[in-house]
Structure formats: C-alpha cells, structure tokens
Amino acid sequence: MCGIAGAITNKPIEEYYIKNAISTLNHRGPDAFGKSIFINLAGEFITFVHTRLSILDLDQRSNQPMRYKNIELIFNGEIYNYLELREDLSNEFNFKTDSDTEVLLMLLYKKGLSGLKECEGMFSLAFFDHSKSILYLARDKFGEKPIYYYKDKKKIIVGSDLKIYKEFKD
C-alpha cells in the first residue's frame, strides 16, 4: 500500500502543507516519499506527493512520482501481470527499473487510459499528461484501492486518504 496525493491550484502550495501531507500519508507508505511540482499550460500549479511501501524493486530508482517524457504518474497498488506487459512493451522501451510502476508509466505513455484495460491488479492512480495539460484519475474496476477527489472553482485535490483534503485546503 502506498499513499498518493495531488492538487491543482492557482498558487504554489507551501512546503509546510506538503510536509504535512507526506506525514498524513506516511502510514500508507513509510519506506520513501517523493514530490513533484510543476506548472501546466494554463499557469496552474500541480503538486504530486507519494509515500512508498516498497514491495517490488526496492531500489530508490523506483520511487515516485515517476515521469517519462510527457507523462507524470503517482500510483498506489500492484499490477499483477506487469511482467507480461513489460515483455510486450520491451521492444519499444528500455526499462530502468524492475517495478510495476515503470511498466504502468510506459503503458500509459503508449496507450493512454485505454492501456488500463490490460492491467490486472488493484490500483488507484493519478497521471498528468504535460502535452495535453490534463489530469487523469483512475482505479481498478473493483475499486480496491481508493482515490478521493474534491473540486471547487479554485482547486482540485486528489488522494488515497480523505485526510489529505485538510492539508491542501488553503
């Protein structure tokens, strides 16, 4: 189990709130944490936060958020058939990790959301397509791994835990 959180806001989220978000999610993934902050084409600030429970590929190169070209991903869960998917993608991509996250990232890069139909497992995720400036949220068809979201006129907040809302609310 990992923790994911993200926000789209019209101003940067203060570091204090990002640290609190990581602390809030730490029970979901105490092994590592990561963050990325970037600006989309509309000038909005996107913040991704991830706390990791290391199961596959324990190396730090598999920490998240993970990015390949125009796709940035935070992911919670496990893709059971990632080795088969990796084999199918290996002619087009040079993998740097042994993680299911990187396989999912390459699948999303190649096929977009439709690639998720090929995934067997339990997951929730958020990925941002920088070239289209679009945030996508998804989960497995049974909803085993939660993903919550909140939207108003000023912001969008997403996370694997409802408590994340209080960290990014201002």
Summary of the structure (lengths in Angstrom):
residues: 170
radius of gyration: 15.0
end to end distance: 27.3
largest distance: 45.6
contacts: 547
relative contact order: 0.21
helix: 29%
strand: 35%
